[in-house]
Amino acid sequence: MRDSLPRLSPLALRPREAARALGISQRTLWALTAPRGPIPCVRIGSGKRSAVLYRVADLEAWLAARSSASTEPAKGGAE
């Protein structure tokens, strides 16, 4: 009997998977992708054969920054 190998978590996601993981559309993800937006991506290859990947760590960091920004008290409010 062969030992079962542990399942590895993906290091990066394709755009459809990344958008689904964030709960947004692919179009919104593309608008948020660098250089237009704050989410970095990795481009592998060139031309029509290139692949765009989003590192899971980058998606988690972006989401964490967004959630901490939304929980901070508003600045310049009425006293």
N, C-alpha and C positions, 0 to 999 in steps of 0.2 A: 504494500500500500504506500502510495506516495504522500509525503508530508504536504499539507496545504500551505501555500505561501500567503503571507499577509497581504491584504489588498492595500495598495498605495493610494493615497489621496493625490489628485491631480495637482501639479504645480502651476498649471496655466489652463485657461479655458478659451474656447473659440468664442467669437462674438455672440452667437445665439445662446450658448450656455451661460456666458457672463451676464448677458441681459436678463436671462431667466433667473439667475442666482440673485441679482439685485432687485428683481421685480419691476423692471422697466423695459421699454421697447428697445429693439436694436437701433432704431433711429435716434432715440434719446441717448443711448450709450455712445453712438458715433458722435453726437454733438458734444458729449462730455469728454471725448477722447482727445488727448494731447495731439497736436498743439492748440486745438480749439478750446479744449477744456482741461480740467485738472487730472483726469485719469490717464496714467501712462499705459502704453501698450508696447508689445514687442513685435517687430515685423521681421519675418524670416523669409528669405528669398527676395526676388525682385520681379517686377512686371506682373503679368497675370497669374503667375505661379506663386506669388508671395502669399504668406499666411499671416494673419493678424491674431495674436494671442494676448490675453490679459492675465498677468500673474495673479493668482489667488491672494497672495500677500498684499499686492497693491490695491485690489478691490476691497479687501478687509480694512486696510489703512484708510482708504478714502471714505468708506462707510463709517468708520469710527470717528473720523474727523468731522463728518457731517452730523453725526448724532451728538457729539460733544458740543458742536457749535449751536445746535438747536436747543440745548439744555442750559446754555449760559444766559444769565439775565440780560435784558436789553440795556444798552448803554444810552445815556442821555435822556432817560425818562423823566417824567415830572416828579418833583420832590414834594 
